[in-house]
Amino acid sequence: MFAVKSGKSVHRATLAEPIAALSQAEREGRLADKIRFYAWVSMLIVDEIS
């Protein structure tokens, strides 16, 4: 919560979500953009597979 309050970018996802998003981005030829998104966020919170 401290990261959000201090203005940091935070993204939360289950483990399956970024895997699916990266797979889809690769199929669509925009993998570099998706990797840039995940590298841009200050904090990436990955929860268990649901």
Order of alpha helices (4+ residues) and beta strands (2+ residues): alpha-beta-alpha-alpha-beta
